[in-house]
Amino acid sequence: MEKRRLKFIIPTMVIVATSAILMLVNYYEEVPTYHKVLIVISATIFSGILAHGLFPHNDEEIPDKKPSNLNKRSSK
């Protein structure tokens, strides 16, 4: 996996994990702890998969160099 893509994926997963933990702890206290862990893990993995598909990657082709015969002046 490319480093450029990881710069987007890892922070996205961290943000989703921390926000899921905070929301589950503060607003949904009645949910069992085991279920909270499963929700956080699945949300983090799902956001990583989405980020992998949506954020840019380095598969761009390098433009071809100009042909050498265009750089030379014609001698007519």
mmCIF file of the N, C-alpha and C atoms, coordinates in Angstrom:
data_MODEL
# 
_entry.id   MODEL 
# 
loop_
_atom_site.group_PDB 
_atom_site.id 
_atom_site.type_symbol 
_atom_site.label_atom_id 
_atom_site.label_alt_id 
_atom_site.label_comp_id 
_atom_site.label_asym_id 
_atom_site.label_entity_id 
_atom_site.label_seq_id 
_atom_site.pdbx_PDB_ins_code 
_atom_site.Cartn_x 
_atom_site.Cartn_y 
_atom_site.Cartn_z 
_atom_site.occupancy 
_atom_site.B_iso_or_equiv 
_atom_site.pdbx_formal_charge 
_atom_site.auth_seq_id 
_atom_site.auth_comp_id 
_atom_site.auth_asym_id 
_atom_site.auth_atom_id 
_atom_site.pdbx_PDB_model_num 
ATOM 1   N N  . MET A 1 1  ? 0.846   -1.173 0.000   1.00 0.00 ? 1  MET A N  1 
ATOM 2   C CA . MET A 1 1  ? 0.000   0.000  0.000   1.00 0.00 ? 1  MET A CA 1 
ATOM 3   C C  . MET A 1 1  ? 0.891   1.236  0.000   1.00 0.00 ? 1  MET A C  1 
ATOM 4   N N  . GLU A 1 2  ? 0.451   2.260  -0.666  1.00 0.00 ? 2  GLU A N  1 
ATOM 5   C CA . GLU A 1 2  ? 1.276   3.441  -0.820  1.00 0.00 ? 2  GLU A CA 1 
ATOM 6   C C  . GLU A 1 2  ? 1.222   4.333  0.416   1.00 0.00 ? 2  GLU A C  1 
ATOM 7   N N  . LYS A 1 3  ? 2.303   5.056  0.628   1.00 0.00 ? 3  LYS A N  1 
ATOM 8   C CA . LYS A 1 3  ? 2.396   5.922  1.803   1.00 0.00 ? 3  LYS A CA 1 
ATOM 9   C C  . LYS A 1 3  ? 1.423   7.087  1.714   1.00 0.00 ? 3  LYS A C  1 
ATOM 10  N N  . ARG A 1 4  ? 1.205   7.584  0.498   1.00 0.00 ? 4  ARG A N  1 
ATOM 11  C CA . ARG A 1 4  ? 0.313   8.729  0.346   1.00 0.00 ? 4  ARG A CA 1 
ATOM 12  C C  . ARG A 1 4  ? -1.111  8.369  0.751   1.00 0.00 ? 4  ARG A C  1 
ATOM 13  N N  . ARG A 1 5  ? -1.545  7.182  0.383   1.00 0.00 ? 5  ARG A N  1 
ATOM 14  C CA . ARG A 1 5  ? -2.891  6.746  0.721   1.00 0.00 ? 5  ARG A CA 1 
ATOM 15  C C  . ARG A 1 5  ? -3.012  6.501  2.224   1.00 0.00 ? 5  ARG A C  1 
ATOM 16  N N  . LEU A 1 6  ? -1.954  5.991  2.845   1.00 0.00 ? 6  LEU A N  1 
ATOM 17  C CA . LEU A 1 6  ? -1.984  5.754  4.288   1.00 0.00 ? 6  LEU A CA 1 
ATOM 18  C C  . LEU A 1 6  ? -2.102  7.048  5.076   1.00 0.00 ? 6  LEU A C  1 
ATOM 19  N N  . LYS A 1 7  ? -1.614  8.147  4.512   1.00 0.00 ? 7  LYS A N  1 
ATOM 20  C CA . LYS A 1 7  ? -1.729  9.440  5.189   1.00 0.00 ? 7  LYS A CA 1 
ATOM 21  C C  . LYS A 1 7  ? -3.181  9.854  5.353   1.00 0.00 ? 7  LYS A C  1 
ATOM 22  N N  . PHE A 1 8  ? -4.070  9.341  4.531   1.00 0.00 ? 8  PHE A N  1 
ATOM 23  C CA . PHE A 1 8  ? -5.491  9.639  4.643   1.00 0.00 ? 8  PHE A CA 1 
ATOM 24  C C  . PHE A 1 8  ? -6.242  8.567  5.417   1.00 0.00 ? 8  PHE A C  1 
ATOM 25  N N  . ILE A 1 9  ? -5.854  7.327  5.237   1.00 0.00 ? 9  ILE A N  1 
ATOM 26  C CA . ILE A 1 9  ? -6.624  6.222  5.809   1.00 0.00 ? 9  ILE A CA 1 
ATOM 27  C C  . ILE A 1 9  ? -6.463  6.134  7.322   1.00 0.00 ? 9  ILE A C  1 
ATOM 28  N N  . ILE A 1 10 ? -5.235  6.188  7.804   1.00 0.00 ? 10 ILE A N  1 
ATOM 29  C CA . ILE A 1 10 ? -4.988  6.025  9.247   1.00 0.00 ? 10 ILE A CA 1 
ATOM 30  C C  . ILE A 1 10 ? -5.666  7.123  10.077  1.00 0.00 ? 10 ILE A C  1 
ATOM 31  N N  . PRO A 1 11 ? -5.524  8.407  9.737   1.00 0.00 ? 11 PRO A N  1 
ATOM 32  C CA . PRO A 1 11 ? -6.234  9.422  10.529  1.00 0.00 ? 11 PRO A CA 1 
ATOM 33  C C  . PRO A 1 11 ? -7.756  9.278  10.472  1.00 0.00 ? 11 PRO A C  1 
ATOM 34  N N  . THR A 1 12 ? -8.279  8.863  9.334   1.00 0.00 ? 12 THR A N  1 
ATOM 35  C CA . THR A 1 12 ? -9.721  8.652  9.226   1.00 0.00 ? 12 THR A CA 1 
ATOM 36  C C  . THR A 1 12 ? -10.177 7.552  10.170  1.00 0.00 ? 12 THR A C  1 
ATOM 37  N N  . MET A 1 13 ? -9.426  6.474  10.216  1.00 0.00 ? 13 MET A N  1 
ATOM 38  C CA . MET A 1 13 ? -9.788  5.372  11.107  1.00 0.00 ? 13 MET A CA 1 
ATOM 39  C C  . MET A 1 13 ? -9.678  5.774  12.575  1.00 0.00 ? 13 MET A C  1 
ATOM 40  N N  . VAL A 1 14 ? -8.669  6.565  12.909  1.00 0.00 ? 14 VAL A N  1 
ATOM 41  C CA . VAL A 1 14 ? -8.505  7.019  14.298  1.00 0.00 ? 14 VAL A CA 1 
ATOM 42  C C  . VAL A 1 14 ? -9.645  7.941  14.704  1.00 0.00 ? 14 VAL A C  1 
ATOM 43  N N  . ILE A 1 15 ? -10.027 8.851  13.817  1.00 0.00 ? 15 ILE A N  1 
ATOM 44  C CA . ILE A 1 15 ? -11.126 9.775  14.116  1.00 0.00 ? 15 ILE A CA 1 
ATOM 45  C C  . ILE A 1 15 ? -12.433 9.011  14.307  1.00 0.00 ? 15 ILE A C  1 
ATOM 46  N N  . VAL A 1 16 ? -12.695 8.041  13.449  1.00 0.00 ? 16 VAL A N  1 
ATOM 47  C CA . VAL A 1 16 ? -13.925 7.251  13.571  1.00 0.00 ? 16 VAL A CA 1 
ATOM 48  C C  . VAL A 1 16 ? -13.918 6.442  14.862  1.00 0.00 ? 16 VAL A C  1 
ATOM 49  N N  . ALA A 1 17 ? -12.785 5.841  15.198  1.00 0.00 ? 17 ALA A N  1 
ATOM 50  C CA . ALA A 1 17 ? -12.712 5.029  16.414  1.00 0.00 ? 17 ALA A CA 1 
ATOM 51  C C  . ALA A 1 17 ? -12.928 5.878  17.666  1.00 0.00 ? 17 ALA A C  1 
ATOM 52  N N  . THR A 1 18 ? -12.262 7.027  17.748  1.00 0.00 ? 18 THR A N  1 
ATOM 53  C CA . THR A 1 18 ? -12.421 7.870  18.945  1.00 0.00 ? 18 THR A CA 1 
ATOM 54  C C  . THR A 1 18 ? -13.823 8.450  19.046  1.00 0.00 ? 18 THR A C  1 
ATOM 55  N N  . SER A 1 19 ? -14.387 8.864  17.920  1.00 0.00 ? 19 SER A N  1 
ATOM 56  C CA . SER A 1 19 ? -15.746 9.402  17.986  1.00 0.00 ? 19 SER A CA 1 
ATOM 57  C C  . SER A 1 19 ? -16.763 8.317  18.329  1.00 0.00 ? 19 SER A C  1 
ATOM 58  N N  . ALA A 1 20 ? -16.558 7.096  17.839  1.00 0.00 ? 20 ALA A N  1 
ATOM 59  C CA . ALA A 1 20 ? -17.458 5.995  18.187  1.00 0.00 ? 20 ALA A CA 1 
ATOM 60  C C  . ALA A 1 20 ? -17.365 5.666  19.670  1.00 0.00 ? 20 ALA A C  1 
ATOM 61  N N  . ILE A 1 21 ? -16.151 5.648  20.197  1.00 0.00 ? 21 ILE A N  1 
ATOM 62  C CA . ILE A 1 21 ? -15.982 5.380  21.632  1.00 0.00 ? 21 ILE A CA 1 
ATOM 63  C C  . ILE A 1 21 ? -16.658 6.454  22.470  1.00 0.00 ? 21 ILE A C  1 
ATOM 64  N N  . LEU A 1 22 ? -16.415 7.709  22.122  1.00 0.00 ? 22 LEU A N  1 
ATOM 65  C CA . LEU A 1 22 ? -17.016 8.807  22.889  1.00 0.00 ? 22 LEU A CA 1 
ATOM 66  C C  . LEU A 1 22 ? -18.539 8.776  22.819  1.00 0.00 ? 22 LEU A C  1 
ATOM 67  N N  . MET A 1 23 ? -19.092 8.527  21.650  1.00 0.00 ? 23 MET A N  1 
ATOM 68  C CA . MET A 1 23 ? -20.549 8.488  21.523  1.00 0.00 ? 23 MET A CA 1 
ATOM 69  C C  . MET A 1 23 ? -21.151 7.311  22.293  1.00 0.00 ? 23 MET A C  1 
ATOM 70  N N  . LEU A 1 24 ? -20.507 6.159  22.213  1.00 0.00 ? 24 LEU A N  1 
ATOM 71  C CA . LEU A 1 24 ? -21.050 4.997  22.915  1.00 0.00 ? 24 LEU A CA 1 
ATOM 72  C C  . LEU A 1 24 ? -20.960 5.146  24.428  1.00 0.00 ? 24 LEU A C  1 
ATOM 73  N N  . VAL A 1 25 ? -19.893 5.752  24.907  1.00 0.00 ? 25 VAL A N  1 
ATOM 74  C CA . VAL A 1 25 ? -19.738 5.922  26.353  1.00 0.00 ? 25 VAL A CA 1 
ATOM 75  C C  . VAL A 1 25 ? -20.693 6.990  26.892  1.00 0.00 ? 25 VAL A C  1 
ATOM 76  N N  . ASN A 1 26 ? -20.835 8.089  26.163  1.00 0.00 ? 26 ASN A N  1 
ATOM 77  C CA . ASN A 1 26 ? -21.639 9.207  26.673  1.00 0.00 ? 26 ASN A CA 1 
ATOM 78  C C  . ASN A 1 26 ? -23.136 9.057  26.430  1.00 0.00 ? 26 ASN A C  1 
ATOM 79  N N  . TYR A 1 27 ? -23.548 8.552  25.285  1.00 0.00 ? 27 TYR A N  1 
ATOM 80  C CA . TYR A 1 27 ? -24.962 8.569  24.924  1.00 0.00 ? 27 TYR A CA 1 
ATOM 81  C C  . TYR A 1 27 ? -25.652 7.215  25.008  1.00 0.00 ? 27 TYR A C  1 
ATOM 82  N N  . TYR A 1 28 ? -24.912 6.136  24.937  1.00 0.00 ? 28 TYR A N  1 
ATOM 83  C CA . TYR A 1 28 ? -25.515 4.808  24.903  1.00 0.00 ? 28 TYR A CA 1 
ATOM 84  C C  . TYR A 1 28 ? -24.932 3.939  26.015  1.00 0.00 ? 28 TYR A C  1 
ATOM 85  N N  . GLU A 1 29 ? -25.216 4.312  27.245  1.00 0.00 ? 29 GLU A N  1 
ATOM 86  C CA . GLU A 1 29 ? -24.667 3.601  28.402  1.00 0.00 ? 29 GLU A CA 1 
ATOM 87  C C  . GLU A 1 29 ? -25.313 2.230  28.591  1.00 0.00 ? 29 GLU A C  1 
ATOM 88  N N  . GLU A 1 30 ? -26.515 2.032  28.058  1.00 0.00 ? 30 GLU A N  1 
ATOM 89  C CA . GLU A 1 30 ? -27.219 0.771  28.258  1.00 0.00 ? 30 GLU A CA 1 
ATOM 90  C C  . GLU A 1 30 ? -26.707 -0.352 27.356  1.00 0.00 ? 30 GLU A C  1 
ATOM 91  N N  . VAL A 1 31 ? -25.892 -0.027 26.370  1.00 0.00 ? 31 VAL A N  1 
ATOM 92  C CA . VAL A 1 31 ? -25.335 -1.048 25.477  1.00 0.00 ? 31 VAL A CA 1 
ATOM 93  C C  . VAL A 1 31 ? -24.228 -1.800 26.226  1.00 0.00 ? 31 VAL A C  1 
ATOM 94  N N  . PRO A 1 32 ? -24.233 -3.117 26.179  1.00 0.00 ? 32 PRO A N  1 
ATOM 95  C CA . PRO A 1 32 ? -23.188 -3.889 26.869  1.00 0.00 ? 32 PRO A CA 1 
ATOM 96  C C  . PRO A 1 32 ? -21.795 -3.593 26.299  1.00 0.00 ? 32 PRO A C  1 
ATOM 97  N N  . THR A 1 33 ? -20.806 -3.772 27.146  1.00 0.00 ? 33 THR A N  1 
ATOM 98  C CA . THR A 1 33 ? -19.427 -3.448 26.766  1.00 0.00 ? 33 THR A CA 1 
ATOM 99  C C  . THR A 1 33 ? -18.950 -4.282 25.578  1.00 0.00 ? 33 THR A C  1 
ATOM 100 N N  . TYR A 1 34 ? -19.318 -5.542 25.547  1.00 0.00 ? 34 TYR A N  1 
ATOM 101 C CA . TYR A 1 34 ? -18.909 -6.409 24.442  1.00 0.00 ? 34 TYR A CA 1 
ATOM 102 C C  . TYR A 1 34 ? -19.441 -5.880 23.106  1.00 0.00 ? 34 TYR A C  1 
ATOM 103 N N  . HIS A 1 35 ? -20.660 -5.409 23.111  1.00 0.00 ? 35 HIS A N  1 
ATOM 104 C CA . HIS A 1 35 ? -21.257 -4.872 21.896  1.00 0.00 ? 35 HIS A CA 1 
ATOM 105 C C  . HIS A 1 35 ? -20.604 -3.545 21.503  1.00 0.00 ? 35 HIS A C  1 
ATOM 106 N N  . LYS A 1 36 ? -20.241 -2.756 22.483  1.00 0.00 ? 36 LYS A N  1 
ATOM 107 C CA . LYS A 1 36 ? -19.546 -1.500 22.190  1.00 0.00 ? 36 LYS A CA 1 
ATOM 108 C C  . LYS A 1 36 ? -18.221 -1.755 21.483  1.00 0.00 ? 36 LYS A C  1 
ATOM 109 N N  . VAL A 1 37 ? -17.500 -2.755 21.963  1.00 0.00 ? 37 VAL A N  1 
ATOM 110 C CA . VAL A 1 37 ? -16.213 -3.101 21.347  1.00 0.00 ? 37 VAL A CA 1 
ATOM 111 C C  . VAL A 1 37 ? -16.417 -3.558 19.911  1.00 0.00 ? 37 VAL A C  1 
ATOM 112 N N  . LEU A 1 38 ? -17.418 -4.395 19.678  1.00 0.00 ? 38 LEU A N  1 
ATOM 113 C CA . LEU A 1 38 ? -17.697 -4.857 18.325  1.00 0.00 ? 38 LEU A CA 1 
ATOM 114 C C  . LEU A 1 38 ? -18.117 -3.714 17.408  1.00 0.00 ? 38 LEU A C  1 
ATOM 115 N N  . ILE A 1 39 ? -18.895 -2.777 17.913  1.00 0.00 ? 39 ILE A N  1 
ATOM 116 C CA . ILE A 1 39 ? -19.330 -1.624 17.116  1.00 0.00 ? 39 ILE A CA 1 
ATOM 117 C C  . ILE A 1 39 ? -18.136 -0.763 16.742  1.00 0.00 ? 39 ILE A C  1 
ATOM 118 N N  . VAL A 1 40 ? -17.250 -0.503 17.699  1.00 0.00 ? 40 VAL A N  1 
ATOM 119 C CA . VAL A 1 40 ? -16.082 0.335  17.427  1.00 0.00 ? 40 VAL A CA 1 
ATOM 120 C C  . VAL A 1 40 ? -15.159 -0.328 16.412  1.00 0.00 ? 40 VAL A C  1 
ATOM 121 N N  . ILE A 1 41 ? -14.913 -1.619 16.569  1.00 0.00 ? 41 ILE A N  1 
ATOM 122 C CA . ILE A 1 41 ? -14.024 -2.329 15.641  1.00 0.00 ? 41 ILE A CA 1 
ATOM 123 C C  . ILE A 1 41 ? -14.616 -2.354 14.236  1.00 0.00 ? 41 ILE A C  1 
ATOM 124 N N  . SER A 1 42 ? -15.891 -2.665 14.134  1.00 0.00 ? 42 SER A N  1 
ATOM 125 C CA . SER A 1 42 ? -16.501 -2.737 12.804  1.00 0.00 ? 42 SER A CA 1 
ATOM 126 C C  . SER A 1 42 ? -16.589 -1.366 12.145  1.00 0.00 ? 42 SER A C  1 
ATOM 127 N N  . ALA A 1 43 ? -16.875 -0.319 12.901  1.00 0.00 ? 43 ALA A N  1 
ATOM 128 C CA . ALA A 1 43 ? -16.914 1.029  12.330  1.00 0.00 ? 43 ALA A CA 1 
ATOM 129 C C  . ALA A 1 43 ? -15.534 1.464  11.860  1.00 0.00 ? 43 ALA A C  1 
ATOM 130 N N  . THR A 1 44 ? -14.505 1.122  12.608  1.00 0.00 ? 44 THR A N  1 
ATOM 131 C CA . THR A 1 44 ? -13.142 1.488  12.230  1.00 0.00 ? 44 THR A CA 1 
ATOM 132 C C  . THR A 1 44 ? -12.706 0.772  10.959  1.00 0.00 ? 44 THR A C  1 
ATOM 133 N N  . ILE A 1 45 ? -12.980 -0.511 10.878  1.00 0.00 ? 45 ILE A N  1 
ATOM 134 C CA . ILE A 1 45 ? -12.608 -1.278 9.679   1.00 0.00 ? 45 ILE A CA 1 
ATOM 135 C C  . ILE A 1 45 ? -13.398 -0.796 8.465   1.00 0.00 ? 45 ILE A C  1 
ATOM 136 N N  . PHE A 1 46 ? -14.681 -0.553 8.641   1.00 0.00 ? 46 PHE A N  1 
ATOM 137 C CA . PHE A 1 46 ? -15.513 -0.080 7.536   1.00 0.00 ? 46 PHE A CA 1 
ATOM 138 C C  . PHE A 1 46 ? -15.050 1.284  7.031   1.00 0.00 ? 46 PHE A C  1 
ATOM 139 N N  . SER A 1 47 ? -14.677 2.183  7.942   1.00 0.00 ? 47 SER A N  1 
ATOM 140 C CA . SER A 1 47 ? -14.189 3.491  7.506   1.00 0.00 ? 47 SER A CA 1 
ATOM 141 C C  . SER A 1 47 ? -12.843 3.370  6.792   1.00 0.00 ? 47 SER A C  1 
ATOM 142 N N  . GLY A 1 48 ? -12.010 2.430  7.205   1.00 0.00 ? 48 GLY A N  1 
ATOM 143 C CA . GLY A 1 48 ? -10.746 2.208  6.516   1.00 0.00 ? 48 GLY A CA 1 
ATOM 144 C C  . GLY A 1 48 ? -10.946 1.690  5.104   1.00 0.00 ? 48 GLY A C  1 
ATOM 145 N N  . ILE A 1 49 ? -11.920 0.802  4.933   1.00 0.00 ? 49 ILE A N  1 
ATOM 146 C CA . ILE A 1 49 ? -12.219 0.281  3.599   1.00 0.00 ? 49 ILE A CA 1 
ATOM 147 C C  . ILE A 1 49 ? -12.767 1.387  2.701   1.00 0.00 ? 49 ILE A C  1 
ATOM 148 N N  . LEU A 1 50 ? -13.667 2.200  3.242   1.00 0.00 ? 50 LEU A N  1 
ATOM 149 C CA . LEU A 1 50 ? -14.200 3.318  2.457   1.00 0.00 ? 50 LEU A CA 1 
ATOM 150 C C  . LEU A 1 50 ? -13.115 4.328  2.101   1.00 0.00 ? 50 LEU A C  1 
ATOM 151 N N  . ALA A 1 51 ? -12.261 4.642  3.053   1.00 0.00 ? 51 ALA A N  1 
ATOM 152 C CA . ALA A 1 51 ? -11.182 5.595  2.784   1.00 0.00 ? 51 ALA A CA 1 
ATOM 153 C C  . ALA A 1 51 ? -10.214 5.043  1.748   1.00 0.00 ? 51 ALA A C  1 
ATOM 154 N N  . HIS A 1 52 ? -9.964  3.758  1.778   1.00 0.00 ? 52 HIS A N  1 
ATOM 155 C CA . HIS A 1 52 ? -9.072  3.132  0.795   1.00 0.00 ? 52 HIS A CA 1 
ATOM 156 C C  . HIS A 1 52 ? -9.631  3.284  -0.616  1.00 0.00 ? 52 HIS A C  1 
ATOM 157 N N  . GLY A 1 53 ? -10.929 3.185  -0.749  1.00 0.00 ? 53 GLY A N  1 
ATOM 158 C CA . GLY A 1 53 ? -11.542 3.307  -2.059  1.00 0.00 ? 53 GLY A CA 1 
ATOM 159 C C  . GLY A 1 53 ? -11.722 4.727  -2.537  1.00 0.00 ? 53 GLY A C  1 
ATOM 160 N N  . LEU A 1 54 ? -11.869 5.661  -1.610  1.00 0.00 ? 54 LEU A N  1 
ATOM 161 C CA . LEU A 1 54 ? -12.211 7.024  -2.007  1.00 0.00 ? 54 LEU A CA 1 
ATOM 162 C C  . LEU A 1 54 ? -11.029 7.974  -2.118  1.00 0.00 ? 54 LEU A C  1 
ATOM 163 N N  . PHE A 1 55 ? -10.009 7.786  -1.313  1.00 0.00 ? 55 PHE A N  1 
ATOM 164 C CA . PHE A 1 55 ? -8.909  8.737  -1.331  1.00 0.00 ? 55 PHE A CA 1 
ATOM 165 C C  . PHE A 1 55 ? -7.932  8.435  -2.461  1.00 0.00 ? 55 PHE A C  1 
ATOM 166 N N  . PRO A 1 56 ? -7.197  9.449  -2.918  1.00 0.00 ? 56 PRO A N  1 
ATOM 167 C CA . PRO A 1 56 ? -6.338  9.289  -4.111  1.00 0.00 ? 56 PRO A CA 1 
ATOM 168 C C  . PRO A 1 56 ? -5.168  8.341  -3.880  1.00 0.00 ? 56 PRO A C  1 
ATOM 169 N N  . HIS A 1 57 ? -4.637  7.852  -4.981  1.00 0.00 ? 57 HIS A N  1 
ATOM 170 C CA . HIS A 1 57 ? -3.481  6.987  -4.932  1.00 0.00 ? 57 HIS A CA 1 
ATOM 171 C C  . HIS A 1 57 ? -2.535  7.357  -6.064  1.00 0.00 ? 57 HIS A C  1 
ATOM 172 N N  . ASN A 1 58 ? -1.376  6.785  -6.087  1.00 0.00 ? 58 ASN A N  1 
ATOM 173 C CA . ASN A 1 58 ? -0.318  7.175  -7.024  1.00 0.00 ? 58 ASN A CA 1 
ATOM 174 C C  . ASN A 1 58 ? -0.278  6.294  -8.267  1.00 0.00 ? 58 ASN A C  1 
ATOM 175 N N  . ASP A 1 59 ? -1.391  6.004  -8.854  1.00 0.00 ? 59 ASP A N  1 
ATOM 176 C CA . ASP A 1 59 ? -1.394  5.220  -10.079 1.00 0.00 ? 59 ASP A CA 1 
ATOM 177 C C  . ASP A 1 59 ? -1.382  6.093  -11.328 1.00 0.00 ? 59 ASP A C  1 
ATOM 178 N N  . GLU A 1 60 ? -1.139  7.368  -11.132 1.00 0.00 ? 60 GLU A N  1 
ATOM 179 C CA . GLU A 1 60 ? -1.113  8.271  -12.271 1.00 0.00 ? 60 GLU A CA 1 
ATOM 180 C C  . GLU A 1 60 ? 0.095   7.954  -13.140 1.00 0.00 ? 60 GLU A C  1 
ATOM 181 N N  . GLU A 1 61 ? -0.110  8.011  -14.433 1.00 0.00 ? 61 GLU A N  1 
ATOM 182 C CA . GLU A 1 61 ? 0.977   7.730  -15.358 1.00 0.00 ? 61 GLU A CA 1 
ATOM 183 C C  . GLU A 1 61 ? 1.860   8.958  -15.516 1.00 0.00 ? 61 GLU A C  1 
ATOM 184 N N  . ILE A 1 62 ? 3.134   8.728  -15.671 1.00 0.00 ? 62 ILE A N  1 
ATOM 185 C CA . ILE A 1 62 ? 4.070   9.815  -15.917 1.00 0.00 ? 62 ILE A CA 1 
ATOM 186 C C  . ILE A 1 62 ? 3.922   10.217 -17.378 1.00 0.00 ? 62 ILE A C  1 
ATOM 187 N N  . PRO A 1 63 ? 3.778   11.522 -17.650 1.00 0.00 ? 63 PRO A N  1 
ATOM 188 C CA . PRO A 1 63 ? 3.605   11.930 -19.048 1.00 0.00 ? 63 PRO A CA 1 
ATOM 189 C C  . PRO A 1 63 ? 4.832   11.578 -19.883 1.00 0.00 ? 63 PRO A C  1 
ATOM 190 N N  . ASP A 1 64 ? 4.585   11.230 -21.128 1.00 0.00 ? 64 ASP A N  1 
ATOM 191 C CA . ASP A 1 64 ? 5.664   10.879 -22.035 1.00 0.00 ? 64 ASP A CA 1 
ATOM 192 C C  . ASP A 1 64 ? 6.489   12.112 -22.377 1.00 0.00 ? 64 ASP A C  1 
ATOM 193 N N  . LYS A 1 65 ? 7.760   11.895 -22.589 1.00 0.00 ? 65 LYS A N  1 
ATOM 194 C CA . LYS A 1 65 ? 8.628   12.983 -23.018 1.00 0.00 ? 65 LYS A CA 1 
ATOM 195 C C  . LYS A 1 65 ? 8.284   13.330 -24.461 1.00 0.00 ? 65 LYS A C  1 
ATOM 196 N N  . LYS A 1 66 ? 8.579   14.555 -24.814 1.00 0.00 ? 66 LYS A N  1 
ATOM 197 C CA . LYS A 1 66 ? 8.332   14.964 -26.194 1.00 0.00 ? 66 LYS A CA 1 
ATOM 198 C C  . LYS A 1 66 ? 9.268   14.185 -27.112 1.00 0.00 ? 66 LYS A C  1 
ATOM 199 N N  . PRO A 1 67 ? 8.777   13.846 -28.265 1.00 0.00 ? 67 PRO A N  1 
ATOM 200 C CA . PRO A 1 67 ? 9.666   13.154 -29.212 1.00 0.00 ? 67 PRO A CA 1 
ATOM 201 C C  . PRO A 1 67 ? 10.866  14.033 -29.565 1.00 0.00 ? 67 PRO A C  1 
ATOM 202 N N  . SER A 1 68 ? 12.003  13.395 -29.759 1.00 0.00 ? 68 SER A N  1 
ATOM 203 C CA . SER A 1 68 ? 13.232  14.147 -29.997 1.00 0.00 ? 68 SER A CA 1 
ATOM 204 C C  . SER A 1 68 ? 13.223  14.876 -31.337 1.00 0.00 ? 68 SER A C  1 
ATOM 205 N N  . ASN A 1 69 ? 12.437  14.405 -32.317 1.00 0.00 ? 69 ASN A N  1 
ATOM 206 C CA . ASN A 1 69 ? 12.457  15.068 -33.615 1.00 0.00 ? 69 ASN A CA 1 
ATOM 207 C C  . ASN A 1 69 ? 11.703  16.408 -33.581 1.00 0.00 ? 69 ASN A C  1 
ATOM 208 N N  . LEU A 1 70 ? 10.861  16.652 -32.607 1.00 0.00 ? 70 LEU A N  1 
ATOM 209 C CA . LEU A 1 70 ? 10.187  17.945 -32.509 1.00 0.00 ? 70 LEU A CA 1 
ATOM 210 C C  . LEU A 1 70 ? 11.107  19.004 -31.913 1.00 0.00 ? 70 LEU A C  1 
ATOM 211 N N  . ASN A 1 71 ? 12.076  18.598 -31.123 1.00 0.00 ? 71 ASN A N  1 
ATOM 212 C CA . ASN A 1 71 ? 12.977  19.539 -30.493 1.00 0.00 ? 71 ASN A CA 1 
ATOM 213 C C  . ASN A 1 71 ? 14.017  20.093 -31.471 1.00 0.00 ? 71 ASN A C  1 
ATOM 214 N N  . LYS A 1 72 ? 14.323  19.353 -32.520 1.00 0.00 ? 72 LYS A N  1 
ATOM 215 C CA . LYS A 1 72 ? 15.321  19.783 -33.501 1.00 0.00 ? 72 LYS A CA 1 
ATOM 216 C C  . LYS A 1 72 ? 14.630  20.599 -34.605 1.00 0.00 ? 72 LYS A C  1 
ATOM 217 N N  . ARG A 1 73 ? 15.316  21.603 -35.042 1.00 0.00 ? 73 ARG A N  1 
ATOM 218 C CA . ARG A 1 73 ? 14.779  22.389 -36.152 1.00 0.00 ? 73 ARG A CA 1 
ATOM 219 C C  . ARG A 1 73 ? 14.983  21.635 -37.442 1.00 0.00 ? 73 ARG A C  1 
ATOM 220 N N  . SER A 1 74 ? 14.005  21.728 -38.269 1.00 0.00 ? 74 SER A N  1 
ATOM 221 C CA . SER A 1 74 ? 14.172  21.048 -39.567 1.00 0.00 ? 74 SER A CA 1 
ATOM 222 C C  . SER A 1 74 ? 15.163  21.830 -40.429 1.00 0.00 ? 74 SER A C  1 
ATOM 223 N N  . SER A 1 75 ? 15.977  21.147 -41.160 1.00 0.00 ? 75 SER A N  1 
ATOM 224 C CA . SER A 1 75 ? 17.036  21.779 -41.942 1.00 0.00 ? 75 SER A CA 1 
ATOM 225 C C  . SER A 1 75 ? 16.634  21.899 -43.407 1.00 0.00 ? 75 SER A C  1 
ATOM 226 N N  . LYS A 1 76 ? 15.491  22.458 -43.643 1.00 0.00 ? 76 LYS A N  1 
ATOM 227 C CA . LYS A 1 76 ? 15.062  22.628 -45.042 1.00 0.00 ? 76 LYS A CA 1 
ATOM 228 C C  . LYS A 1 76 ? 15.272  24.030 -45.508 1.00 0.00 ? 76 LYS A C  1 
# 
